[in-house]
């Protein structure tokens, strides 16, 4: 290890030999709280070694070295504290590879006046003044700075002290004749705000200003701070009387970043040390002000991120275009502006006012009037410019603000116009948030439009698979109920139909194709058309089912279909004869006019699964008032938690409906199935009722 003597320092840290009694060594991170931890370590060692008379100077110099290392080295720090019978040695080492010039710039033994020292070297000037000896140490991993404080009575090495000004101590009396007392300087340097307090700056600034004014003998002083929040310069701290404008008034600007700006003023008598100490205090205060600015900026950005997340969630929950339009201004006003208007473009590219709101509802009529005005300087013209240029455009009075284009997936959907705040203009962060809101709003509008289009397509396709009306036949009652799945943008596979037969009978059809969506709808349309063509050619029902099965095996794409066919015609007297064929479909419920209900028919093979099928025929006579209830599995598999609606509950629900017309029976059963659960249907519900209306 190579040792270098700096500013009259010895070759290495003293007190590391045989006389040491108390040694502490700790590694600390490069953090703003590191100086406080280093002071606590030094305080504990001094208490153990009974060196309380060195406390003020030791804490002051420890603060200087640790703060200097944190600000310049920005690495972990090794703090070594050695106390013996004659004094204390503190070494602060870092792991930076840079030169040591940053640590010693401006510090020389021949510097006579403190105001002649570079601002970056004033901390080490204090070390040079109060320490008995001090120096720097070079290590392979970095460098260190140490100082030595000797007890009273220990002869220190000769040091140049001439030329230092006299400074009153904290109590107003002069010290031994050269500089401010170490106790007052230590108190000045050790003041630190509580980082967890709501607003620690006023208390910290007041304490710092008070110590500074007492040291330089100022009659009064103030610290003013402008946080850039449209409130102007506010009084942050005050001491004594209000400074009066005069040539003796000392002003020191605070070195803070925008939007912060501030100044420290002292009503102090002219002296060689007042300005340097004021600059030193201003630098300390500026550091904490910068921390406050960053903390507030971080809190504000976190709040904006939370706002954007909540806005995205609200916009994503709405798939209705009009509801999405109405929601956007409610998110913007009054948090991001006094008023907000959403314009959308039609197929010709013209802007149309979709919705608008104002923080003051009484001004809303005036806002609507201004938004409808035309002319080269009107808001309408500015909105068209924003839509064409796809860029932000400012809006002039009387409704001052700016317009942001609504663009989603490369399509221009309209504009989002936002009025300025009541007291101040939008800052860059708010503008960025508004642009982000516009992007999310445009995407929500586009998603809602796509969903609306899908819903229209699904509804149109679903209606094409169902008969618009059921035929009216004397003596036979037909009624149907259909409830699509909870997702109204999906096409279901359930269908029903009533087809006339060439022999004068009627064919009742109800079926369910596996799956959902466009592919299932294509198979459903195929099944429906094949049945109509085959029965129109007079094919018998067993052959119709066999040919349909062959078609699904070849062209069904792996989908299958359950089907119930019932050919109904007049029988003897008032009776109706029904020939029932079930191809994998649930058995229908026979509702007797006398009040009984039961299942009829014989199960068969579903279509589209096997090359050959079996579909037994069941003859079911319907007396006057009797009814057959056909249904799909969306009824029986209606779920409430783990409980299913089931076929037994369906049969029991049909019993009280004996004697009612077909449409009443279908409507009541539909209501019973829907009311079984509060959830939206997971599968399509289809109910078809065939009744003997001879009575």
C-alpha positions as CSV (number, residue, x, y, z in Angstrom):
1,X,0.0,0.0,0.0
2,X,1.4,3.4,-1.0
3,X,0.7,6.4,1.4
4,X,0.8,10.0,0.2
5,X,1.0,13.1,2.4
6,X,-1.5,15.8,1.5
7,X,-1.8,19.3,3.1
8,X,0.8,18.7,5.7
9,X,-0.6,15.2,6.5
10,X,1.5,12.4,7.8
11,X,2.4,9.4,5.7
12,X,-0.6,7.4,6.9
13,X,-3.5,7.4,9.3
14,X,-2.1,7.6,12.9
15,X,-3.5,5.7,15.7
16,X,-3.4,2.4,13.9
17,X,-0.4,1.1,15.9
18,X,-0.1,-0.5,19.4
19,X,-1.9,2.3,21.3
20,X,-5.3,1.6,19.8
21,X,-8.0,0.7,22.3
22,X,-11.3,0.9,20.3
23,X,-11.6,0.0,16.6
24,X,-14.7,-0.2,14.4
25,X,-14.9,-1.0,10.7
26,X,-18.0,-1.1,8.7
27,X,-19.0,-1.1,5.0
28,X,-21.8,1.2,3.9
29,X,-23.7,1.8,0.6
30,X,-23.4,5.0,-1.5
31,X,-26.7,6.3,0.0
32,X,-27.9,9.7,1.3
33,X,-28.3,8.0,4.7
34,X,-24.6,6.9,4.8
35,X,-23.3,10.1,6.5
36,X,-25.8,9.6,9.3
37,X,-24.7,6.0,9.8
38,X,-21.1,7.1,9.8
39,X,-21.8,9.7,12.5
40,X,-23.6,7.2,14.6
41,X,-20.5,4.9,14.4
42,X,-18.1,7.7,15.4
43,X,-20.4,8.8,18.3
44,X,-20.5,5.2,19.7
45,X,-16.7,4.9,19.5
46,X,-16.1,8.2,21.2
47,X,-18.5,7.3,24.0
48,X,-16.7,4.0,24.6
49,X,-13.3,5.7,24.6
50,X,-14.4,8.6,26.8
51,X,-13.5,11.2,24.2
52,X,-16.6,13.4,24.4
53,X,-14.6,16.6,24.0
54,X,-13.9,15.6,20.4
55,X,-17.5,14.9,19.5
56,X,-18.4,18.1,17.6
57,X,-15.3,18.2,15.5
58,X,-15.4,14.4,14.8
59,X,-19.0,14.5,13.7
60,X,-18.4,17.5,11.4
61,X,-15.4,16.0,9.7
62,X,-17.0,12.6,9.4
63,X,-20.0,14.2,7.7
64,X,-17.7,16.0,5.2
65,X,-15.7,13.0,4.2
66,X,-18.6,10.6,3.9
67,X,-20.7,13.1,2.0
68,X,-17.9,13.9,-0.3
69,X,-17.3,10.2,-1.0
70,X,-21.0,9.5,-1.6
71,X,-21.3,12.4,-4.1
72,X,-18.1,11.8,-6.1
73,X,-17.2,8.2,-5.8
74,X,-20.7,6.7,-5.8
75,X,-19.4,3.3,-4.6
76,X,-19.6,1.5,-1.3
77,X,-17.7,3.1,1.5
78,X,-15.4,1.5,4.1
79,X,-15.5,3.5,7.4
80,X,-12.8,2.7,9.9
81,X,-12.8,4.4,13.3
82,X,-9.8,4.0,15.7
83,X,-9.8,5.6,19.2
84,X,-6.9,5.5,21.6
85,X,-5.9,7.4,24.7
86,X,-4.7,10.4,22.8
87,X,-7.3,10.9,20.1
88,X,-9.4,9.6,17.3
89,X,-8.6,8.6,13.7
90,X,-11.4,8.2,11.0
91,X,-10.7,6.8,7.5
92,X,-13.3,6.9,4.7
93,X,-12.3,4.6,1.7
94,X,-14.1,4.1,-1.5
95,X,-13.7,1.8,-4.5
96,X,-13.6,4.3,-7.3
97,X,-10.9,4.1,-9.9
98,X,-10.8,7.8,-10.7
99,X,-8.1,10.2,-9.6
100,X,-8.0,11.7,-6.1
101,X,-8.0,15.3,-7.5
102,X,-11.8,15.4,-7.0
103,X,-11.2,15.0,-3.3
104,X,-8.5,17.6,-2.7
105,X,-9.3,20.3,-5.3
106,X,-8.9,23.8,-3.9
107,X,-7.3,22.7,-0.6
108,X,-3.8,24.0,0.1
109,X,-2.0,25.0,3.2
110,X,-1.2,28.4,1.8
111,X,-4.9,29.3,1.2
112,X,-5.3,32.4,3.5
113,X,-9.1,33.1,3.0
114,X,-12.1,30.8,2.9
115,X,-13.8,32.9,0.3
116,X,-10.9,32.3,-2.1
117,X,-11.4,28.5,-2.1
118,X,-13.3,26.7,-4.9
119,X,-16.8,25.7,-3.8
120,X,-15.9,22.0,-4.3
121,X,-13.1,22.3,-1.9
122,X,-14.7,24.0,1.1
123,X,-15.6,20.7,2.8
124,X,-12.0,19.7,2.9
125,X,-11.0,23.2,4.0
126,X,-13.0,22.4,7.2
127,X,-11.1,19.1,7.5
128,X,-7.8,21.0,7.0
129,X,-8.7,23.5,9.7
130,X,-10.2,21.3,12.5
131,X,-8.2,18.1,12.1
132,X,-4.8,17.7,13.9
133,X,-3.6,15.8,10.8
134,X,-5.2,14.5,7.7
135,X,-4.3,12.9,4.4
136,X,-5.2,10.5,1.6
137,X,-4.4,6.9,1.1
138,X,-4.1,5.0,-2.2
139,X,-5.2,1.4,-2.4
140,X,-5.3,-1.1,-5.3
141,X,-9.1,-1.1,-5.0
142,X,-9.6,2.6,-4.6
143,X,-8.6,5.5,-2.3
144,X,-9.3,6.9,1.1
145,X,-9.2,10.1,3.1
146,X,-8.4,10.1,6.8
147,X,-8.2,12.7,9.6
148,X,-6.8,12.7,13.1
149,X,-8.2,14.6,16.1
150,X,-5.9,14.8,19.2
151,X,-7.1,15.5,22.8
152,X,-6.3,18.8,24.4
153,X,-2.8,18.7,25.7
154,X,-1.4,16.6,22.9
155,X,1.0,18.8,20.9
156,X,-0.2,18.9,17.3
157,X,2.1,19.5,14.4
158,X,2.7,23.1,13.4
159,X,-0.1,24.4,11.1
160,X,-0.6,27.6,9.3
161,X,-3.6,29.5,10.8
162,X,-2.8,33.1,9.9
163,X,-5.3,35.0,7.9
164,X,-8.5,33.2,8.9
165,X,-11.3,35.6,9.9
166,X,-13.0,35.7,13.2
167,X,-16.5,34.4,13.3
168,X,-19.0,34.6,16.2
169,X,-20.0,31.3,17.6
170,X,-23.6,30.1,17.9
171,X,-24.0,32.0,21.2
172,X,-22.9,35.3,19.7
173,X,-19.4,35.3,21.4
174,X,-16.2,35.1,19.5
175,X,-14.2,31.9,19.5
176,X,-10.5,31.6,19.9
177,X,-9.9,34.1,17.2
178,X,-9.9,32.5,13.8
179,X,-13.0,30.7,12.5
180,X,-16.6,29.7,13.6
181,X,-16.7,27.4,16.5
182,X,-16.6,23.7,15.6
183,X,-19.8,23.1,17.6
184,X,-21.8,25.7,15.6
185,X,-20.3,24.4,12.3
186,X,-21.1,20.8,13.3
187,X,-24.7,21.7,14.1
188,X,-25.0,23.5,10.8
189,X,-23.7,20.5,8.8
190,X,-25.6,17.8,10.8
191,X,-29.1,19.2,10.2
192,X,-31.0,16.8,8.0
193,X,-34.7,16.5,7.2
194,X,-36.7,13.4,8.0
195,X,-37.2,11.7,4.6
196,X,-40.4,10.0,5.9
197,X,-42.1,13.2,7.0
198,X,-45.0,14.6,4.9
199,X,-43.0,17.8,4.1
200,X,-39.7,17.9,6.0
201,X,-38.2,20.8,4.1
202,X,-39.7,23.8,6.0
203,X,-38.4,22.6,9.3
204,X,-35.0,21.6,7.9
205,X,-34.6,25.0,6.0
206,X,-35.6,26.9,9.1
207,X,-33.1,25.1,11.3
208,X,-30.3,25.6,8.7
209,X,-31.2,29.3,8.2
210,X,-31.2,29.9,11.9
211,X,-27.8,28.4,12.4
212,X,-26.4,30.3,9.5
213,X,-27.8,33.6,10.7
214,X,-26.5,33.1,14.2
215,X,-23.0,32.2,12.9
216,X,-22.7,35.3,10.7
217,X,-24.6,37.6,13.0
218,X,-27.5,38.4,10.5
219,X,-30.5,40.3,11.7
220,X,-32.8,38.3,9.5
221,X,-33.1,36.0,6.6
222,X,-35.6,34.2,4.3
223,X,-35.6,31.2,2.0
224,X,-38.0,31.5,-1.0
225,X,-38.9,28.5,-3.2
226,X,-40.9,28.3,-6.4
227,X,-41.8,24.7,-7.2
228,X,-43.2,25.5,-10.6
229,X,-46.8,24.7,-9.6
230,X,-48.2,28.1,-10.6
231,X,-48.2,29.2,-7.0
232,X,-45.1,31.5,-7.4
233,X,-42.3,31.9,-5.0
234,X,-43.4,30.8,-1.5
235,X,-41.7,31.5,1.8
236,X,-40.0,28.2,2.8
237,X,-38.1,29.5,5.9
238,X,-37.7,32.7,7.9
239,X,-35.4,34.0,10.6
240,X,-35.6,37.3,12.5
241,X,-36.9,40.3,10.8
242,X,-37.7,40.5,7.1
243,X,-34.5,41.4,5.1
244,X,-34.6,44.9,3.8
245,X,-33.5,45.9,0.4
246,X,-30.0,47.4,0.7
247,X,-26.5,47.0,-0.4
248,X,-25.8,44.8,2.6
249,X,-28.5,42.3,1.6
250,X,-26.8,39.0,0.8
251,X,-28.6,36.9,-1.9
252,X,-27.5,33.4,-2.9
253,X,-29.5,31.5,-5.5
254,X,-30.3,27.8,-4.9
255,X,-28.8,25.4,-7.3
256,X,-31.9,23.4,-8.2
257,X,-33.3,22.0,-11.4
258,X,-36.4,23.2,-13.2
259,X,-39.2,23.7,-12.4
260,X,-37.8,24.4,-8.9
261,X,-36.2,27.9,-8.4
262,X,-35.2,29.6,-5.1
263,X,-33.1,32.1,-3.3
264,X,-31.6,32.5,0.2
265,X,-31.5,36.1,1.5
266,X,-29.6,37.3,4.6
267,X,-29.6,40.8,6.2
268,X,-26.0,40.4,7.3
269,X,-23.1,42.8,7.9
270,X,-20.3,42.7,5.3
271,X,-17.6,40.2,6.1
272,X,-15.2,37.9,4.4
273,X,-16.8,34.7,5.6
274,X,-20.6,35.5,5.3
275,X,-21.0,34.8,1.6
276,X,-18.9,31.6,1.6
277,X,-20.9,30.2,4.6
278,X,-24.2,31.3,2.9
279,X,-23.1,29.5,-0.3
280,X,-22.2,26.4,1.7
281,X,-25.6,26.5,3.4
282,X,-27.4,27.1,0.1
283,X,-25.6,24.1,-1.4
284,X,-26.7,21.9,1.5
285,X,-30.3,23.2,1.2
286,X,-30.2,22.7,-2.6
287,X,-29.2,19.1,-2.2
288,X,-32.3,18.4,-0.1
289,X,-34.5,20.5,-2.4
290,X,-33.3,18.4,-5.3
291,X,-34.2,15.2,-3.3
292,X,-37.6,16.7,-2.6
293,X,-38.1,17.5,-6.3
294,X,-37.2,14.0,-7.3
295,X,-39.3,12.5,-4.5
296,X,-42.3,14.6,-5.6
297,X,-41.7,13.8,-9.2
298,X,-41.6,10.1,-8.4
299,X,-44.8,10.2,-6.4
300,X,-46.5,12.2,-9.1
301,X,-45.4,9.8,-11.8
302,X,-46.6,6.8,-9.7
303,X,-49.9,8.6,-9.4
304,X,-50.1,9.1,-13.2
305,X,-49.2,5.4,-13.8
306,X,-52.0,4.4,-11.4
307,X,-54.4,6.7,-13.2
308,X,-53.5,5.3,-16.6
309,X,-53.9,1.7,-15.3
310,X,-57.3,2.5,-13.9
311,X,-58.3,4.4,-17.1
312,X,-57.2,1.4,-19.2
313,X,-59.2,-1.0,-17.0
314,X,-62.3,1.1,-17.3
315,X,-62.0,1.6,-21.1
316,X,-61.3,-2.1,-21.6
317,X,-64.5,-3.1,-19.7
318,X,-66.7,-1.3,-22.2
319,X,-67.3,-2.9,-25.6
320,X,-70.1,-0.4,-26.4
321,X,-69.1,2.4,-28.6
322,X,-71.5,5.0,-27.2
323,X,-70.6,4.1,-23.6
324,X,-66.9,4.3,-24.4
325,X,-67.4,7.7,-25.9
326,X,-69.2,9.0,-22.8
327,X,-66.5,7.5,-20.5
328,X,-63.5,9.3,-22.0
329,X,-64.4,12.9,-20.9
330,X,-65.3,11.7,-17.4
331,X,-61.7,10.3,-17.1
332,X,-60.2,13.6,-18.3
333,X,-62.2,16.2,-16.4
334,X,-61.3,17.8,-14.0
335,X,-58.0,15.9,-13.4
336,X,-56.4,16.8,-16.7
337,X,-58.4,19.9,-17.8
338,X,-61.4,22.1,-17.4
339,X,-63.3,20.6,-20.3
340,X,-63.0,17.8,-22.8
341,X,-64.7,17.0,-26.1
342,X,-64.5,13.9,-28.3
343,X,-65.0,14.2,-32.0
344,X,-65.2,11.2,-34.4
345,X,-64.8,11.0,-38.1
346,X,-67.5,9.6,-40.4
347,X,-67.0,7.6,-43.6
348,X,-66.4,10.9,-45.5
349,X,-63.7,12.1,-43.0
350,X,-65.9,14.8,-41.4
351,X,-65.7,15.4,-37.7
352,X,-68.8,14.8,-35.6
353,X,-69.1,15.8,-31.9
354,X,-69.7,12.6,-30.0
355,X,-69.6,13.9,-26.4
356,X,-68.4,16.8,-24.4
357,X,-68.2,17.8,-20.7
358,X,-67.1,20.7,-18.6
359,X,-66.1,20.9,-14.9
360,X,-68.7,23.7,-14.6
361,X,-72.0,22.4,-16.0
362,X,-73.3,26.0,-16.4
363,X,-70.6,26.6,-19.0
364,X,-71.5,23.4,-21.0
365,X,-74.0,25.2,-23.4
366,X,-71.3,27.8,-24.2
367,X,-68.8,25.0,-24.8
368,X,-71.2,23.3,-27.3
369,X,-71.8,26.6,-29.1
370,X,-68.0,27.2,-29.4
371,X,-67.4,23.7,-30.6
372,X,-70.0,24.1,-33.4
373,X,-68.6,27.4,-34.7
374,X,-67.0,27.4,-38.1
375,X,-64.3,29.6,-39.6
376,X,-60.6,29.6,-40.3
377,X,-59.8,30.4,-36.6
378,X,-62.5,28.3,-35.0
379,X,-61.9,25.2,-32.8
380,X,-63.4,23.1,-35.6
381,X,-60.7,24.2,-38.0
382,X,-58.0,23.4,-35.4
383,X,-59.5,20.0,-34.8
384,X,-59.5,19.2,-38.5
385,X,-55.9,20.2,-38.6
386,X,-55.1,17.9,-35.7
387,X,-56.9,15.0,-37.5
388,X,-55.2,15.6,-40.8
389,X,-51.7,16.1,-39.4
390,X,-52.0,13.4,-36.7
391,X,-50.2,15.8,-34.3
392,X,-51.0,17.8,-31.3
393,X,-52.5,21.2,-32.1
394,X,-53.0,24.1,-29.6
395,X,-56.5,25.7,-29.3
396,X,-56.9,29.4,-28.9
397,X,-59.5,31.2,-26.7
398,X,-62.2,31.5,-25.6
399,X,-61.8,27.7,-24.8
400,X,-58.1,27.5,-24.6
401,X,-56.4,24.1,-24.7
402,X,-55.1,21.6,-27.2
403,X,-56.3,18.8,-29.4
404,X,-54.8,15.3,-29.7
405,X,-55.6,13.0,-32.6
406,X,-57.3,9.6,-31.9
407,X,-55.4,7.0,-33.9
408,X,-55.7,3.3,-33.5
409,X,-54.0,0.6,-35.6
410,X,-53.1,3.3,-38.2
411,X,-56.7,4.6,-38.6
412,X,-57.7,8.1,-37.7
413,X,-60.8,7.9,-35.6
414,X,-61.2,11.6,-34.6
415,X,-59.8,14.0,-32.0
416,X,-59.6,14.5,-28.2
417,X,-59.8,18.1,-27.3
418,X,-58.9,19.1,-23.7
419,X,-59.1,22.6,-22.1
420,X,-56.4,24.0,-20.0
421,X,-56.5,24.0,-16.2
422,X,-58.2,26.9,-14.4
423,X,-54.9,28.3,-12.9
424,X,-52.1,27.1,-15.0
425,X,-51.1,25.5,-18.3
426,X,-50.4,21.8,-18.8
427,X,-46.9,20.8,-17.9
428,X,-45.0,18.3,-20.0
429,X,-45.9,15.3,-17.8
430,X,-49.6,16.1,-18.1
431,X,-49.3,16.5,-21.9
432,X,-47.6,13.1,-22.0
433,X,-50.4,11.5,-19.9
434,X,-53.1,13.1,-22.1
435,X,-51.4,11.7,-25.2
436,X,-51.3,8.3,-23.6
437,X,-55.0,8.6,-22.6
438,X,-55.8,9.5,-26.2
439,X,-54.0,6.4,-27.5
440,X,-55.8,4.2,-25.0
441,X,-59.1,5.8,-25.7
442,X,-58.7,5.4,-29.5
443,X,-57.8,1.7,-29.0
444,X,-60.9,1.3,-26.8
445,X,-63.1,3.0,-29.4
446,X,-61.7,0.8,-32.2
447,X,-62.2,-2.3,-30.1
448,X,-65.8,-1.3,-29.4
449,X,-66.4,-0.7,-33.1
450,X,-64.9,-4.1,-34.0
451,X,-67.0,-5.8,-31.4
452,X,-70.2,-4.1,-32.6
453,X,-69.4,-5.2,-36.1
454,X,-68.8,-8.7,-35.0
455,X,-72.1,-8.6,-33.1
456,X,-74.0,-7.4,-36.1
457,X,-72.4,-10.2,-38.3
458,X,-73.2,-12.8,-35.7
459,X,-76.8,-11.7,-35.3
460,X,-77.3,-11.6,-39.0
461,X,-75.8,-15.0,-39.5
462,X,-77.8,-16.5,-36.6
463,X,-81.0,-15.1,-37.9
464,X,-80.3,-16.7,-41.3
465,X,-80.1,-20.1,-39.6
466,X,-83.5,-19.8,-38.0
467,X,-86.9,-19.4,-39.7
468,X,-88.2,-15.9,-39.5
469,X,-91.7,-17.1,-38.5
470,X,-93.3,-20.5,-37.8
471,X,-96.1,-21.6,-40.1
472,X,-99.7,-21.3,-39.0
473,X,-101.5,-24.6,-39.4
474,X,-105.1,-25.3,-38.5
475,X,-105.2,-27.8,-35.6
476,X,-101.5,-27.7,-34.9
477,X,-99.7,-25.2,-32.7
478,X,-96.0,-24.4,-33.2
479,X,-94.0,-22.1,-30.9
480,X,-90.2,-21.6,-30.4
481,X,-87.9,-19.8,-28.1
482,X,-84.2,-19.1,-28.8
483,X,-81.6,-17.5,-26.4
484,X,-78.1,-17.1,-27.8
485,X,-75.0,-17.6,-25.6
486,X,-73.9,-14.8,-23.3
487,X,-71.3,-13.7,-25.8
488,X,-73.6,-12.1,-28.4
489,X,-70.7,-11.8,-30.8
490,X,-70.6,-15.6,-31.2
491,X,-72.8,-17.7,-33.5
492,X,-74.2,-20.7,-31.9
493,X,-74.8,-24.2,-33.3
494,X,-78.4,-24.7,-32.1
495,X,-81.2,-24.4,-34.7
496,X,-84.8,-25.4,-35.4
497,X,-87.1,-25.4,-38.4
498,X,-90.6,-26.5,-39.5
499,X,-90.7,-27.8,-43.1
500,X,-93.7,-28.9,-45.1
501,X,-93.6,-32.4,-46.5
502,X,-94.9,-33.4,-50.0
503,X,-97.5,-35.7,-48.4
504,X,-99.2,-32.8,-46.6
505,X,-97.5,-33.5,-43.2
506,X,-95.2,-31.1,-41.4
507,X,-91.6,-31.9,-40.4
508,X,-90.4,-30.5,-37.1
509,X,-86.6,-30.2,-36.8
510,X,-84.4,-29.3,-33.9
511,X,-80.7,-29.8,-33.7
512,X,-77.4,-28.9,-32.2
513,X,-74.0,-28.7,-34.0
514,X,-70.9,-29.1,-31.9
515,X,-68.9,-26.0,-31.2
516,X,-69.5,-22.3,-31.8
517,X,-68.4,-19.7,-34.2
518,X,-68.4,-19.3,-38.0
519,X,-67.4,-22.9,-38.6
520,X,-70.2,-24.2,-36.5
521,X,-72.6,-21.9,-38.2
522,X,-71.4,-23.1,-41.7
523,X,-72.1,-26.7,-40.6
524,X,-75.5,-25.7,-39.2
525,X,-76.5,-24.1,-42.5
526,X,-75.3,-27.2,-44.3
527,X,-77.5,-29.5,-42.2
528,X,-80.5,-27.2,-42.5
529,X,-80.2,-27.0,-46.3
530,X,-79.6,-30.7,-46.9
531,X,-82.7,-31.6,-44.8
532,X,-84.9,-29.1,-46.8
533,X,-83.6,-30.4,-50.2
534,X,-84.0,-34.1,-49.3
535,X,-87.5,-33.9,-47.7
536,X,-88.5,-31.7,-50.6
537,X,-87.6,-34.5,-53.0
538,X,-89.9,-36.8,-51.0
539,X,-87.1,-38.9,-49.4
540,X,-88.2,-40.9,-46.3
541,X,-86.8,-39.7,-43.0
542,X,-84.4,-42.7,-42.4
543,X,-82.8,-42.1,-45.8
544,X,-82.6,-38.3,-45.1
545,X,-80.7,-39.0,-41.9
546,X,-78.4,-41.5,-43.6
547,X,-77.6,-39.1,-46.4
548,X,-77.1,-36.3,-44.0
549,X,-74.7,-38.4,-41.9
550,X,-72.6,-39.1,-45.1
551,X,-72.5,-35.4,-45.9
552,X,-71.2,-34.5,-42.4
553,X,-68.6,-37.2,-42.4
554,X,-67.3,-35.9,-45.7
555,X,-67.7,-32.1,-45.3
556,X,-68.4,-31.5,-41.6
557,X,-64.7,-30.8,-40.7
558,X,-64.8,-33.1,-37.8
559,X,-68.0,-31.6,-36.3
560,X,-71.0,-33.7,-35.4
561,X,-74.7,-32.9,-35.0
562,X,-77.5,-34.2,-32.8
563,X,-80.9,-34.1,-34.4
564,X,-84.6,-34.7,-33.6
565,X,-87.0,-35.1,-36.5
566,X,-90.8,-35.4,-36.0
567,X,-93.2,-35.8,-38.9
568,X,-96.7,-34.8,-37.8
569,X,-99.9,-35.2,-39.5
570,X,-103.6,-35.7,-38.8
571,X,-104.7,-39.1,-37.4
572,X,-108.0,-40.7,-36.5
573,X,-110.5,-38.2,-35.1
574,X,-108.9,-35.2,-33.5
575,X,-105.6,-37.1,-32.9
576,X,-102.2,-36.2,-34.4
577,X,-99.8,-38.9,-35.4
578,X,-96.1,-38.1,-34.9
579,X,-93.3,-40.2,-36.3
580,X,-90.3,-39.4,-34.1
581,X,-86.6,-40.0,-35.1
582,X,-83.8,-39.1,-32.6
583,X,-80.2,-39.0,-33.9
584,X,-78.2,-38.6,-30.6
585,X,-80.6,-35.9,-29.4
586,X,-82.3,-35.7,-26.0
587,X,-85.8,-37.2,-25.8
588,X,-88.7,-34.7,-25.9
589,X,-91.2,-34.2,-23.1
590,X,-94.7,-35.4,-23.8
591,X,-97.1,-33.0,-21.9
592,X,-100.5,-34.5,-21.5
593,X,-103.6,-32.4,-21.4
594,X,-104.5,-34.2,-18.2
595,X,-101.5,-32.8,-16.4
596,X,-98.9,-35.6,-16.7
597,X,-95.4,-35.3,-18.3
598,X,-92.9,-37.9,-19.4
599,X,-90.1,-38.5,-22.0
600,X,-90.8,-40.3,-25.3
601,X,-88.7,-41.7,-28.1
602,X,-85.8,-44.0,-28.6
603,X,-82.2,-42.7,-28.8
604,X,-80.1,-43.1,-31.9
605,X,-76.6,-42.3,-33.2
606,X,-75.4,-38.7,-33.6
607,X,-74.6,-37.6,-37.2
608,X,-71.1,-37.1,-38.5
609,X,-69.3,-39.5,-36.1
610,X,-69.7,-43.0,-37.8
611,X,-70.1,-44.2,-41.3
612,X,-73.4,-46.0,-40.4
613,X,-76.1,-44.9,-38.0
614,X,-79.2,-46.2,-36.3
615,X,-82.3,-44.0,-35.8
616,X,-85.3,-46.0,-34.6
617,X,-88.7,-44.6,-35.3
618,X,-91.1,-44.0,-32.4
619,X,-94.8,-43.4,-33.1
620,X,-96.3,-40.9,-30.6
621,X,-100.0,-40.1,-30.8
622,X,-101.0,-36.6,-29.6
623,X,-104.5,-36.2,-28.3
624,X,-106.3,-32.9,-28.2
625,X,-104.4,-30.5,-25.8
626,X,-101.3,-32.8,-25.7
627,X,-97.9,-31.2,-26.6
628,X,-94.4,-32.3,-27.4
629,X,-91.6,-30.2,-26.0
630,X,-88.2,-30.3,-27.9
631,X,-85.1,-28.7,-26.5
632,X,-81.3,-28.5,-26.8
633,X,-78.7,-29.3,-24.2
634,X,-78.4,-25.5,-23.4
635,X,-81.6,-26.0,-21.3
636,X,-80.7,-29.1,-19.4
637,X,-77.0,-28.1,-18.9
638,X,-77.9,-24.6,-17.5
639,X,-75.6,-24.3,-14.5
640,X,-75.9,-22.7,-11.1
641,X,-72.6,-23.3,-9.4
642,X,-72.1,-27.1,-9.6
643,X,-75.8,-27.8,-10.0
644,X,-77.4,-28.4,-13.4
645,X,-80.9,-27.6,-14.5
646,X,-81.3,-31.2,-15.7
647,X,-84.1,-33.1,-17.5
648,X,-86.0,-33.9,-14.3
649,X,-86.4,-30.2,-13.5
650,X,-87.5,-29.5,-17.1
651,X,-90.2,-32.2,-16.9
652,X,-91.4,-31.0,-13.5
653,X,-91.5,-27.4,-14.9
654,X,-93.7,-28.5,-17.8
655,X,-96.4,-30.3,-15.7
656,X,-98.2,-27.0,-14.5
657,X,-98.3,-25.9,-18.1
658,X,-100.8,-28.6,-19.3
659,X,-103.6,-27.0,-21.2
660,X,-101.8,-23.9,-22.2
661,X,-101.1,-22.9,-25.8
662,X,-97.8,-23.7,-27.4
663,X,-96.4,-20.2,-27.2
664,X,-97.2,-20.0,-23.5
665,X,-95.5,-23.3,-22.8
666,X,-92.4,-22.3,-24.7
667,X,-92.1,-18.9,-23.1
668,X,-92.7,-20.3,-19.5
669,X,-90.0,-23.0,-19.9
670,X,-87.6,-20.4,-21.3
671,X,-88.2,-18.1,-18.3
672,X,-87.7,-21.0,-15.9
673,X,-84.4,-22.1,-17.5
674,X,-83.0,-18.5,-17.6
675,X,-84.1,-17.8,-14.0
676,X,-82.4,-20.9,-12.7
677,X,-79.0,-19.0,-12.7
678,X,-78.0,-15.4,-12.5
679,X,-75.1,-16.1,-14.9
680,X,-75.4,-15.4,-18.7
681,X,-76.1,-18.6,-20.7
682,X,-72.9,-20.5,-21.5
683,X,-74.7,-22.4,-24.4
684,X,-77.5,-21.6,-26.7
685,X,-81.0,-22.4,-25.5
686,X,-83.6,-23.6,-28.0
687,X,-87.1,-24.7,-27.2
688,X,-89.6,-25.9,-29.8
689,X,-93.2,-26.9,-28.8
690,X,-95.6,-28.9,-31.0
691,X,-99.2,-29.0,-29.7
692,X,-102.5,-30.5,-30.8
693,X,-104.8,-27.6,-31.0
694,X,-107.9,-29.5,-32.0
695,X,-109.7,-28.2,-28.9
